[in-house]
Amino acid sequence: MRFIGNKESLSAKIYALLLKHHSIESHPKFPQSFFDMFAGSASMGKFFKAKGFQVYSCDLLYFSFCLQKAYIQNNQIPTFQGLQSIIQSSQNLADSLFANDISPYQKVLSFLDSIPAQKGFIYHHYAPSGSKHLAQPRMYFSDENAAKIDTIRMQIETWKQKQSINENEYFILLTTLIESLSFYANVAGVYAAFCKKWDKRALKPLTLKEIEILPSDIKHFCACGDSIEVLQKIESKQVLDILYLDPPYNHRQYAPNYHLIETIAKYDNPKIKGVAGLRDWQHQKSAFCNAKTALIELEKITKLNNYKHLVLSYNSEGIMQKAQIDELLNPLGAVIFESFAYPRFKSNAKDGDKYIKEYVWIVQKA
């Protein structure tokens, strides 16, 4: 998924830094805990889960919570037992779909890809024909793909309401839809605006793409909300080995940039406004996107007492200055700092330097 500040390509480097500075240890019977406070696309949580950590994660955005539930908290390959009779009785699928080498997950996706399209909220507000009454019809998705998104999203919700799928299966299917959208959305990178001309990929018929399921024997946890409040709730219960912070580093709020994904995840028919059809996102503002409040929020986190190591990943162009962060972190204990070049997010690229510096602080609390 294309996501601002996605650390998927940085996760291995950050892990290597933790190994280099002896901030992590290997205990197969006693896995270390890793709290991802700004989970986003869940890439860091996925990486550390695969490395055997017990992962906690949180984000303000509900669509991120869906990703976390599917990738982090879910540990099982879905069987979709409650859908077997529904799928196998359907006349819409060829017999070849029920071959032994096709998983239940693949069968469900094939079923969802095949059901007749119904026009719903996404079609009526984010496709050109559905929004043709506007001065500028919205071109986020083609008419066909928008109707298909509605159809799939409504079917998933119907299965949930009828208890034909369990919670894990519900979030796996939601995440599959969310992840698949990226390949067909008519946007330059984020969803704050749509392209006025069709990108070739946006005209291709939408097909659901499987996500990677990460089996685990460890219980993991995720939440949707203010990360500091979530962390405070577990403060008296557990001391975390690693508290990982990857906060927003500029003034661009994530909620309006991903408003359409949020709406598809919630499918709550919100009131929308403007050329882009934004939902209300004021309750999802991050204080880290404001130069006056970012340091205050960081200080709140550093004052919590239930972590051994704090790892902060930031950016050389961030609204918090390196000297300010140093001043805040140095009194906490032994501080290690490293930086390395990192490609800009594509939609932020300018004529000039295509790389920025990624800053990483590792604090071993005194």
C-alpha positions as CSV (number, residue, x, y, z in Angstrom):
1,M,0.0,0.0,0.0
2,R,1.3,3.5,-0.9
3,F,1.5,5.3,2.4
4,I,3.2,8.5,3.5
5,G,6.3,7.6,5.6
6,N,5.9,3.9,5.1
7,K,8.9,2.3,6.8
8,E,8.7,-1.1,5.0
9,S,12.0,-0.5,3.3
10,L,13.6,0.8,6.5
11,S,12.4,-1.9,8.9
12,A,15.4,-4.1,8.3
13,K,17.8,-1.2,8.8
14,I,16.2,-0.2,12.0
15,Y,16.3,-3.8,13.2
16,A,20.0,-4.0,12.3
17,L,20.7,-0.9,14.3
18,L,19.0,-2.4,17.3
19,L,21.1,-5.5,16.9
20,K,24.2,-3.5,16.5
21,H,23.7,-1.6,19.7
22,H,22.5,-4.6,21.7
23,S,19.0,-3.1,22.2
24,I,17.4,-6.5,21.5
25,E,18.0,-10.0,22.6
26,S,16.9,-13.4,21.5
27,H,14.7,-15.3,24.0
28,P,12.5,-17.9,22.2
29,K,10.5,-18.7,25.3
30,F,10.3,-15.1,26.4
31,P,9.7,-12.9,23.3
32,Q,10.5,-9.2,23.6
33,S,7.7,-6.8,23.2
34,F,7.5,-4.1,20.5
35,F,5.0,-1.3,20.6
36,D,4.4,0.5,17.3
37,M,2.8,3.8,18.3
38,F,2.0,5.1,14.8
39,A,1.2,1.9,13.0
40,G,0.0,3.3,9.7
41,S,0.3,0.5,7.1
42,A,1.5,-1.9,9.8
43,S,4.8,-2.5,8.0
44,M,6.9,-2.3,11.1
45,G,4.6,-4.4,13.2
46,K,4.6,-7.1,10.5
47,F,8.4,-7.1,10.4
48,F,8.9,-7.4,14.1
49,K,6.1,-10.0,14.4
50,A,7.9,-12.1,11.8
51,K,11.1,-11.7,13.9
52,G,9.3,-13.3,16.9
53,F,8.4,-10.2,18.9
54,Q,5.2,-9.7,20.8
55,V,3.7,-6.8,18.9
56,Y,1.5,-4.0,20.2
57,S,0.3,-1.4,17.7
58,C,-2.0,1.5,17.5
59,D,-3.2,4.3,15.1
60,L,-5.8,7.0,15.0
61,L,-7.1,5.8,11.6
62,Y,-9.7,3.0,11.4
63,F,-8.4,1.6,8.2
64,S,-5.0,1.2,9.8
65,F,-6.7,-0.7,12.6
66,C,-8.1,-3.1,10.0
67,L,-4.6,-3.7,8.7
68,Q,-3.3,-4.3,12.2
69,K,-6.1,-6.7,13.0
70,A,-5.4,-8.8,9.9
71,Y,-1.6,-8.7,9.9
72,I,-0.7,-8.3,13.6
73,Q,-3.4,-9.6,15.9
74,N,-4.5,-12.4,13.6
75,N,-2.3,-15.5,13.8
76,Q,-4.3,-18.0,11.8
77,I,-4.7,-18.9,8.2
78,P,-8.4,-18.3,7.5
79,T,-10.6,-21.4,6.9
80,F,-13.9,-19.5,6.2
81,Q,-15.8,-22.5,7.4
82,G,-19.0,-20.5,7.6
83,L,-18.9,-19.7,3.9
84,Q,-18.2,-23.1,2.4
85,S,-21.8,-23.9,1.6
86,I,-22.4,-20.4,0.4
87,I,-19.5,-20.4,-2.0
88,Q,-19.8,-24.0,-3.3
89,S,-23.5,-23.6,-4.0
90,S,-22.9,-20.5,-6.2
91,Q,-23.5,-20.9,-9.9
92,N,-21.2,-18.0,-10.7
93,L,-18.0,-19.9,-10.3
94,A,-16.4,-22.4,-12.6
95,D,-15.8,-25.9,-11.1
96,S,-12.1,-25.3,-11.4
97,L,-12.3,-22.9,-8.6
98,F,-12.9,-25.7,-6.2
99,A,-9.8,-27.6,-7.1
100,N,-7.9,-29.0,-4.1
101,D,-4.9,-26.8,-4.6
102,I,-7.0,-23.6,-4.2
103,S,-7.2,-22.4,-0.6
104,P,-10.5,-21.4,1.1
105,Y,-9.2,-17.8,1.1
106,Q,-8.7,-17.9,-2.6
107,K,-12.2,-19.3,-3.2
108,V,-13.7,-16.5,-1.1
109,L,-11.8,-13.9,-3.1
110,S,-12.9,-15.5,-6.4
111,F,-16.5,-15.5,-5.2
112,L,-16.3,-11.8,-4.2
113,D,-14.7,-11.0,-7.6
114,S,-17.6,-12.7,-9.4
115,I,-20.8,-11.4,-7.8
116,P,-22.9,-8.9,-9.8
117,A,-22.1,-5.3,-9.2
118,Q,-24.4,-3.0,-7.1
119,K,-24.1,0.7,-7.1
120,G,-23.5,2.1,-3.6
121,F,-21.9,5.0,-1.7
122,I,-18.5,4.8,-3.5
123,Y,-20.1,4.7,-7.0
124,H,-22.5,7.6,-6.2
125,H,-19.8,9.9,-4.8
126,Y,-16.4,8.9,-6.1
127,A,-17.0,7.7,-9.7
128,P,-17.6,10.0,-12.6
129,S,-21.1,8.8,-13.5
130,G,-22.3,8.7,-9.9
131,S,-21.0,12.3,-9.3
132,K,-21.8,13.7,-12.8
133,H,-24.0,16.4,-11.2
134,L,-20.9,18.1,-9.7
135,A,-19.0,20.8,-11.6
136,Q,-16.0,18.5,-11.5
137,P,-17.2,14.8,-11.4
138,R,-15.0,12.8,-9.1
139,M,-12.6,10.4,-10.8
140,Y,-11.2,8.4,-7.9
141,F,-12.3,5.1,-9.5
142,S,-13.8,4.1,-12.8
143,D,-17.6,3.5,-12.7
144,E,-17.1,-0.3,-12.9
145,N,-14.5,-0.5,-10.2
146,A,-16.4,1.8,-7.8
147,A,-19.5,-0.4,-8.1
148,K,-17.4,-3.4,-7.5
149,I,-15.9,-1.9,-4.4
150,D,-19.4,-1.2,-3.1
151,T,-20.5,-4.7,-3.9
152,I,-17.6,-6.4,-2.2
153,R,-17.7,-4.1,0.8
154,M,-21.5,-4.7,1.3
155,Q,-21.1,-8.5,1.0
156,I,-18.3,-8.5,3.6
157,E,-20.6,-6.6,6.0
158,T,-23.5,-8.9,5.3
159,W,-21.4,-11.9,6.1
160,K,-20.3,-10.3,9.3
161,Q,-23.9,-9.4,10.4
162,K,-25.0,-13.0,9.6
163,Q,-22.0,-14.3,11.6
164,S,-20.9,-16.3,8.5
165,I,-17.4,-15.1,9.1
166,N,-15.5,-14.6,12.4
167,E,-13.7,-11.4,13.4
168,N,-10.3,-12.4,12.0
169,E,-11.8,-13.4,8.6
170,Y,-13.8,-10.1,8.6
171,F,-10.6,-8.0,9.0
172,I,-8.7,-10.2,6.6
173,L,-11.3,-9.5,3.9
174,L,-11.4,-5.8,4.7
175,T,-7.7,-5.6,4.5
176,T,-7.6,-7.5,1.2
177,L,-10.0,-4.9,-0.3
178,I,-8.1,-1.9,1.2
179,E,-4.7,-3.2,0.0
180,S,-6.1,-4.0,-3.5
181,L,-7.5,-0.5,-4.0
182,S,-4.0,1.0,-4.4
183,F,-3.6,-0.8,-7.7
184,Y,-6.7,0.8,-9.2
185,A,-7.1,4.2,-7.6
186,N,-6.8,7.2,-9.9
187,V,-4.6,9.2,-7.6
188,A,-1.0,10.4,-7.7
189,G,-0.1,8.9,-4.3
190,V,-2.5,9.9,-1.6
191,Y,-6.3,10.4,-1.7
192,A,-6.5,14.1,-0.9
193,A,-7.1,14.7,-4.7
194,F,-7.9,12.6,-7.8
195,C,-6.2,12.8,-11.2
196,K,-8.1,14.8,-13.8
197,K,-7.0,12.3,-16.5
198,W,-7.2,8.5,-16.1
199,D,-4.2,6.6,-15.1
200,K,-4.0,3.4,-17.2
201,R,-4.0,1.2,-14.1
202,A,-7.3,2.9,-12.9
203,L,-9.1,1.6,-16.0
204,K,-8.1,-2.0,-15.4
205,P,-10.9,-4.2,-13.9
206,L,-10.4,-4.4,-10.1
207,T,-9.4,-7.9,-8.9
208,L,-8.8,-8.7,-5.2
209,K,-5.2,-9.6,-4.3
210,E,-4.4,-11.9,-1.4
211,I,-2.6,-10.5,1.5
212,E,0.2,-12.2,3.4
213,I,-1.0,-14.0,6.6
214,L,1.6,-14.1,9.4
215,P,1.1,-17.2,11.6
216,S,2.4,-16.9,15.2
217,D,2.2,-18.6,18.5
218,I,2.4,-15.3,20.4
219,K,-0.6,-13.2,21.3
220,H,-0.4,-9.8,19.8
221,F,-2.5,-6.7,20.4
222,C,-3.8,-3.7,18.4
223,A,-5.9,-0.6,19.0
224,C,-7.5,2.3,17.3
225,G,-7.2,5.6,19.0
226,D,-4.7,7.9,20.8
227,S,-1.5,5.9,21.2
228,I,-0.6,7.7,24.4
229,E,-3.9,6.8,26.0
230,V,-3.5,3.2,24.9
231,L,0.0,3.1,26.3
232,Q,-1.1,4.6,29.6
233,K,-3.7,1.8,30.0
234,I,-1.0,-0.9,29.8
235,E,1.5,1.1,31.8
236,S,0.8,-0.6,35.1
237,K,0.6,-4.1,33.5
238,Q,3.7,-4.5,31.5
239,V,7.1,-2.9,30.8
240,L,7.7,-2.8,27.1
241,D,11.1,-3.8,25.7
242,I,10.9,-1.4,22.7
243,L,8.7,1.6,22.3
244,Y,8.9,2.6,18.6
245,L,7.9,6.0,17.5
246,D,7.4,7.0,13.8
247,P,5.3,10.1,14.2
248,P,4.2,12.4,11.3
249,Y,7.0,14.8,10.5
250,N,5.3,17.6,8.6
251,H,2.0,19.5,8.6
252,R,0.2,17.1,6.3
253,Q,-2.4,15.3,8.3
254,Y,-2.9,11.7,7.5
255,A,-6.7,11.6,7.9
256,P,-7.6,13.9,4.9
257,N,-4.9,12.3,2.8
258,Y,-6.6,8.9,3.3
259,H,-10.2,9.9,3.7
260,L,-11.5,7.6,1.0
261,I,-9.8,4.5,2.4
262,E,-11.2,5.4,5.8
263,T,-14.7,5.7,4.3
264,I,-14.4,2.3,2.5
265,A,-13.1,0.7,5.7
266,K,-15.9,2.1,7.8
267,Y,-18.5,2.2,5.1
268,D,-20.6,4.5,7.2
269,N,-22.1,6.8,4.6
270,P,-20.6,9.9,6.0
271,K,-21.4,13.5,5.1
272,I,-18.8,14.6,2.7
273,K,-17.8,18.0,1.2
274,G,-15.6,19.7,-1.3
275,V,-14.1,18.7,-4.6
276,A,-12.5,15.7,-3.1
277,G,-15.5,14.6,-1.1
278,L,-13.7,14.7,2.3
279,R,-15.4,13.2,5.4
280,D,-15.0,15.0,8.7
281,W,-11.6,14.2,10.1
282,Q,-11.1,16.9,12.8
283,H,-11.2,14.3,15.6
284,Q,-8.3,12.4,13.9
285,K,-5.9,15.3,13.9
286,S,-2.3,14.4,15.1
287,A,-0.6,16.9,17.4
288,F,2.7,15.9,15.7
289,C,1.6,17.8,12.6
290,N,1.7,21.0,14.5
291,A,5.1,22.7,15.2
292,K,3.7,24.1,18.5
293,T,2.4,20.8,19.9
294,A,4.8,18.2,18.4
295,L,7.5,18.5,21.0
296,I,4.9,18.6,23.8
297,E,3.4,15.3,22.6
298,L,6.9,13.7,22.3
299,E,7.7,14.8,25.9
300,K,4.4,13.2,27.1
301,I,5.6,9.9,25.6
302,T,9.1,10.1,27.0
303,K,7.7,10.6,30.5
304,L,5.9,7.3,30.5
305,N,7.6,4.7,32.7
306,N,6.8,1.4,31.0
307,Y,9.5,1.0,28.4
308,K,13.2,-0.1,28.4
309,H,14.2,1.3,25.0
310,L,12.7,4.1,23.0
311,V,13.3,4.2,19.3
312,L,12.4,7.3,17.4
313,S,12.5,7.4,13.6
314,Y,12.2,10.8,12.1
315,N,13.2,13.0,9.2
316,S,15.7,15.7,8.5
317,E,12.9,17.9,7.2
318,G,10.6,17.4,10.1
319,I,8.9,20.2,12.0
320,M,10.8,19.2,15.2
321,Q,14.5,20.1,14.9
322,K,17.2,17.6,15.7
323,A,18.6,19.8,18.4
324,Q,15.2,20.0,20.1
325,I,14.8,16.2,20.0
326,D,18.4,15.7,21.4
327,E,17.6,18.1,24.3
328,L,14.5,16.1,25.1
329,L,16.0,12.6,24.8
330,N,19.5,13.0,26.3
331,P,18.3,13.2,30.0
332,L,16.5,9.9,29.6
333,G,19.5,7.6,29.5
334,A,22.1,6.4,27.0
335,V,21.3,7.8,23.6
336,I,22.6,6.5,20.3
337,F,21.9,8.5,17.1
338,E,22.4,7.4,13.5
339,S,21.2,8.8,10.1
340,F,21.1,7.5,6.6
341,A,19.9,8.7,3.2
342,Y,16.3,7.7,2.2
343,P,14.3,8.4,-1.0
344,R,11.5,11.0,-0.7
345,F,7.9,9.9,-0.8
346,K,7.1,10.2,-4.5
347,S,4.3,12.8,-4.2
348,N,6.7,15.0,-2.2
349,A,9.5,14.8,-4.8
350,K,10.9,18.1,-6.0
351,D,13.2,19.3,-8.6
352,G,16.5,18.7,-6.8
353,D,17.6,16.2,-4.2
354,K,15.6,13.0,-4.4
355,Y,16.9,11.9,-1.0
356,I,16.4,13.0,2.6
357,K,18.1,11.9,5.8
358,E,16.3,9.5,8.1
359,Y,17.1,10.0,11.7
360,V,17.0,7.2,14.2
361,W,17.5,7.7,18.0
362,I,17.8,4.7,20.3
363,V,17.4,5.5,24.0
364,Q,18.2,3.0,26.7
365,K,16.3,4.3,29.6
366,A,18.3,4.9,32.8
